[in-house]
Amino acid sequence: MKQMEITVARLYLTEGEKQLDALLKRLRDWEKLRGVTVYRGISGFGDSGVIHNASLLDLSVHLPIVVEFFDTPEKIDAVIGHLDSFIKPGHMVSWSARMSVADD
């Protein structure tokens, strides 16, 4: 197997911000990414320092949402540039990685 250089990007959102549907549509329809995974956190805190938890008694809408995706470094750089006005500063991270691909 060969290795391909990719960039992985992760966005940190909050459920209550209601950004997820529009973001997924954009990443699929406009950006044409290979795929996206969304994780729903059970606990977390952000800028305010207030800890938000999921419990049976409290259905919080302030739980963390993590959106993760990868593609070629050029494509992810372009996507991140497009999302700068959509995602709060400090809520996007990215790093280089390698992906196994089948030999031709």
Backbone hydrogen bonds, N-H to C=O, Kabsch-Sander energy under -0.5 kcal/mol:
donor,donor_aa,acceptor,acceptor_aa,energy
2,K,101,V,-2.0
4,M,99,M,-2.5
6,I,97,A,-2.6
7,T,71,D,-2.6
8,V,95,W,-3.0
9,A,69,F,-3.2
10,R,93,V,-2.9
11,L,67,V,-2.8
12,Y,91,H,-2.7
13,L,11,L,-0.6
13,L,65,I,-3.1
15,E,63,L,-2.6
16,G,61,V,-1.8
17,E,14,T,-1.9
18,K,15,E,-1.7
23,L,19,Q,-2.4
24,L,20,L,-2.9
25,K,21,D,-2.2
26,R,22,A,-2.2
27,L,23,L,-2.9
28,R,24,L,-2.2
29,D,25,K,-3.0
30,W,25,K,-0.6
30,W,26,R,-1.6
31,E,26,R,-2.4
33,L,27,L,-2.1
34,R,70,F,-0.6
37,T,68,E,-2.8
39,Y,66,V,-3.1
41,G,39,Y,-0.6
41,G,64,P,-3.2
44,G,52,H,-1.7
49,G,46,G,-1.3
52,H,44,G,-3.0
54,A,42,I,-2.2
55,S,58,D,-1.5
59,L,57,L,-0.5
60,S,58,D,-1.4
65,I,13,L,-2.3
66,V,39,Y,-2.7
67,V,11,L,-2.4
68,E,37,T,-3.1
68,E,66,V,-0.5
69,F,9,A,-2.1
70,F,35,G,-0.6
71,D,7,T,-1.5
76,I,72,T,-2.5
77,D,73,P,-2.3
78,A,74,E,-1.9
79,V,75,K,-2.4
80,I,76,I,-2.9
81,G,77,D,-2.0
82,H,78,A,-2.0
83,L,79,V,-1.9
84,D,80,I,-0.8
84,D,81,G,-0.5
86,F,83,L,-1.3
87,I,83,L,-2.4
91,H,88,K,-1.7
93,V,10,R,-2.5
95,W,8,V,-2.1
97,A,6,I,-2.4
99,M,4,M,-2.4
101,V,2,K,-2.7
